Amino acid sequence: MTKPILLNSGQMVEFASRGFLRMDGVVPDKLNQQFLADIGHVDEEEITTPQVHYTNVMASSAIPVVGAGTPLADAYPDGSAV
């Protein structure tokens, strides 16, 4: 059995505020492709570890930081995959 890769407390806080889950087969492909383009997606072969990939996505993505209490209708730009 391999040891699971876990987030530290700082990474968990950031994931809770800016994180995302990949759900292939649940999200329509067109919407998924738009989202991946928005976040600066790279091919899976280029991902060395989940932590490095997450750090790179958060550093380069177009996903805005939304303040607590912001209504969903005001949180993201119109036409955004998010």
N, C-alpha and C positions, 0 to 999 in steps of 0.2 A: 504494500500500500504506500502511495506517495503522500508526502506531507502536504496539506492544503496551503495555498498561497492566501494569506490573510492581510487585510488592511490594518495599518496602525490607527490610533485614535484620530490623528490629524487627517489622514487620508479618508477615514470614515466620515468625518465632518464635511470635508470637501465633496465627497460623493453624495452625501445627503442633500447638499445645497446645489451641486452642479452636475451630478452624475447622470448616467443613462444606462439602460440595459439594451442589449442587442437581442431582438426577438424575431429571427428569421421565420417566415411562414405565418406570422401573426400580423405583421404590418405589411400593407400592400407594397409590392416591389418598387413602384414608381415613387412612393412617399419615402421608402427606405433609401433609395438611391439619392433623392434630394437631400435627405438628412445627412447621409454619408458625405456628400459633396460639401455641405455646409460646415461640417466639422473637420474637414481636411483628412478624410479617410485615406489610409494606405493599405496595400495588399497584406494579407495575413502573413506571407512569407517574410515581410519586413519587420514584423513585430517580434522583438526579442523577449520581452516579459510584459505581463499585463500592467505592471506599475509604470514602466517606461512608456508604453503606448498611451495610457491614461494621462500621464504628465504631458506628453507631446500634444495630444488632442486638446487638453485644457489650455495649453500655452498658445495654440495656433487657431483655435476654433472661433467661429462666428456666433456661438451661443452666448447671448447676453447674460450677465449676472442680474437676477431679478430679486429685488428686495422682498423681505417677508411681508406678507399682507397685501401684496400687489394683486389686484384682480387678474385672473387668467386672461381675460380679453385685452388687458393692457400690458401683459408681460412680454409678448413677442410680436415682431412686426407682421403685418398682414402678408400672407403668402409663404410664411416660414414653415418649414417641415415640422418644426417643434410645435 
